């Protein structure tokens, strides 16, 4: 599951054409946190997953669609 979340975060960031730093700023977190999520060292909390989903929606994207395109079914990132 941690791998799926790391793939999802990376896929979202790439879909938004953002650097880790830009995504971190957008989410109000540190670059290190985005890096740890993408590398699977840590998993976003439930609140962070909701924030990620809200960020995607603000940009007209669906977390579920990104998960499908990135090859995993991690659809439980929304509340």
Residue pairs with C-beta under 8 A, 6 or more apart in sequence:
1 43
1 74
2 40
2 42
2 43
3 40
3 72
4 67
4 72
4 73
4 74
5 37
5 40
5 43
5 44
5 49
5 74
5 77
6 37
6 38
6 39
6 40
7 70
7 71
7 72
7 74
8 52
8 63
8 66
8 67
8 70
8 72
8 74
8 77
9 23
9 34
9 37
9 38
9 44
9 52
10 38
10 70
11 66
11 67
11 69
11 70
12 23
12 52
12 55
12 56
12 61
12 63
12 66
13 19
13 20
13 23
13 34
13 38
15 61
15 66
16 22
16 23
16 26
16 59
16 61
18 26
20 31
20 34
20 35
20 38
21 31
21 34
23 34
23 55
24 30
24 31
24 33
24 34
26 55
27 34
27 48
27 51
27 52
27 55
28 51
29 48
33 42
36 42
37 43
37 44
44 52
44 77
46 79
49 77
49 78
50 77
50 78
50 79
52 63
52 77
53 63
53 77
53 78
53 79
56 62
56 63
56 66
63 74
63 75
63 77
63 78
64 75
64 78
67 73
67 74
67 75
67 77
